[in-house]
Amino acid sequence: MKITFRLFANLRSYSPDEGGSGELDLTEGSTVGSVTDFLKIPAEIEKVILVNGSHAKEDTELSEGDVITYFPPMTGG
């Protein structure tokens, strides 16, 4: 199954081609954590993860065509 990933801000440096986005071909049953591991984003780095625009966790199971977005937490006021 194919999914799309998008990385923003400081997380762009974990993109395989440093372009900040791409596609991956995964096996059925893959999770957000599988993508995080593939991209080698360390667990200790704070990040917000969305799948198709909705908040997701590392154990969220993915489906064909999903779009995973990673970005740093927003702060400010």
N, C-alpha and C positions, 0 to 999 in steps of 0.2 A: 504494500500500500504506500502511496506517496503522500507526504505531508510537506508543508512549507514552514520554514522558521524565519523569524525576523528578530534581529538584535538591535538594541538602541543604546546610545550613549557609550559609557565605558564597556558595556558588554559586547559591543561590535568587535572588539579585539579577539573574541573567541570564535568568530566566523571563520570557517576553513579558508575562504578566499579574502577575508577582511572586507567584504562588500556589505556585510550586515544582514544578508538574507540568502536563502537558497532552498533547495528541495532535498529531501531525503527519502530513500526507499526503505521502508521498515517492514518487519514481519507483523502479522496479525497479533494482537495482544500487547503490542509495544505501549509504553507509557511515556508521559512527559519526562520522567526520570531517565528513560533510555536516551532521549534526545539531549538532555542536560549532560549526561555522561559522554555521549558521542562528541558533543561540542567542548568537552573538558572544562565546563564552568564549575569552579570549586564550590562545594556545598556552603562554605562560610561566607561567600559573597551574597549580600542581600539583593534580592530580585523579586519583582512582581511578574507572575506568569499568567498569561491569558491564552485560552484555547477558543478560537472563534469569537473573541471579544468578551468571554466570560472568565472570571477568576478560576484558576486551576491549581492543583497541587501536583507534586512529583508522581503520585500514584494514579493520576488521572489517565485512564485508558484512551488511546487515540483511535481515530477512524480515518478511512480514506478521505483525502482532501482537507483534513484539518489544517488550520493555520495557528502556529504557536508563536506567541510574541513574548519576548523577555525585555524588561526594562528595569532600571533601578527605581527604588521607592522614591516617591515625590515628597519633598518637605517644603516647608515655608508657611507663609501666612499672609 
